Amino acid sequence: MESIVKIGDTLPDIEEGLNAGMWTIGLAKTGNEIGLTEQEIEDLSKAHYDLRIARAYQRLYQSGAHYVVDSITDVLPCLDDIELRLARSEQP
């Protein structure tokens, strides 16, 4: 299980991955923690957006996520890092 990655946008997703012994990656911007459409995000003031994204990152990290990124398009560097960590015999 230590070579499997759970990617999710909810706190229960992170919890599931951790309980299964997987690496976990939380999706902050495009997930349920922000809970807005792309257009709704674009319509936010910078200050309001900054508060919401910071809160999403914080909640996902507090739930135990190993990594938190904005969206699925940002996951590849995390996977590369996990490969390096596994090569050093690290486990989630």
C-alpha positions as MATLAB code, in Angstrom:
seq = 'MESIVKIGDTLPDIEEGLNAGMWTIGLAKTGNEIGLTEQEIEDLSKAHYDLRIARAYQRLYQSGAHYVVDSITDVLPCLDDIELRLARSEQP';
ca = [
       0.000    0.000    0.000;
       2.935    2.350    0.572;
       3.413    2.658   -3.185;
      -0.184    3.748   -3.827;
      -1.303    7.385   -3.767;
      -4.761    8.571   -2.765;
      -5.679   11.883   -4.380;
      -8.782   13.601   -3.090;
     -10.530   16.876   -2.487;
     -12.263   16.123    0.811;
     -11.087   15.504    4.346;
     -12.598   11.980    4.283;
     -10.556   11.260    1.124;
      -7.361   12.075    3.011;
      -8.480   10.055    6.013;
      -9.245    7.034    3.807;
      -5.808    7.149    2.232;
      -4.048    7.488    5.563;
      -6.069    4.660    7.103;
      -5.106    2.440    4.169;
      -1.400    3.291    4.515;
      -1.177    5.310    1.302;
       0.495    8.569    0.433;
      -2.143   11.287    0.229;
      -2.460   14.378   -1.937;
      -5.175   16.938   -1.304;
      -6.658   19.112   -4.031;
      -7.326   22.545   -2.574;
      -8.428   24.924   -5.327;
     -10.472   22.591   -7.501;
     -11.997   20.640   -4.662;
     -14.760   20.655   -2.140;
     -12.764   22.670    0.390;
     -13.173   25.765   -1.798;
     -16.485   24.532   -3.182;
     -16.747   27.057   -5.995;
     -16.846   26.865   -9.766;
     -13.965   28.266  -11.786;
     -16.065   31.329  -12.605;
     -16.982   31.874   -8.959;
     -13.290   31.674   -8.022;
     -12.424   34.225  -10.721;
     -15.113   36.555   -9.368;
     -13.620   36.598   -5.850;
     -11.494   39.508   -4.739;
      -7.827   38.619   -4.331;
      -8.091   38.993   -0.553;
     -11.144   36.741   -0.328;
      -9.550   34.158   -2.643;
      -6.321   34.193   -0.622;
      -8.272   33.533    2.581;
     -10.258   30.680    1.071;
      -7.285   28.955   -0.544;
      -5.187   29.279    2.620;
      -8.027   27.751    4.637;
      -8.366   24.865    2.160;
      -4.624   24.131    2.309;
      -4.642   24.336    6.093;
      -7.603   21.987    6.511;
      -6.185   19.391    4.114;
      -2.760   19.486    5.783;
      -4.355   19.321    9.235;
      -6.238   16.208    8.177;
      -2.853   14.608    7.493;
      -2.302   15.059    3.748;
       1.311   14.492    2.779;
       0.972   17.029   -0.034;
      -1.602   19.650   -0.966;
      -1.775   21.229   -4.416;
      -4.216   23.468   -6.261;
      -5.445   20.901   -8.810;
      -4.796   17.542  -10.428;
      -2.504   19.263  -12.942;
      -0.077   19.965  -10.075;
       0.275   16.356   -8.900;
       3.212   15.110  -11.014;
       5.961   16.768   -8.921;
       4.418   15.168   -5.826;
       4.558   11.753   -7.465;
       8.208   12.324   -8.362;
       8.929   13.243   -4.742;
       7.093   10.166   -3.479;
       9.240    8.001   -5.773;
      12.373    9.545   -4.253;
      11.044    9.015   -0.752;
      10.223    5.378   -1.495;
      13.762    4.917   -2.860;
      14.998    6.099    0.570;
      12.707    3.487    2.167;
      10.324    6.117    3.518;
       6.740    5.111    4.027;
       3.592    7.179    4.369;
];
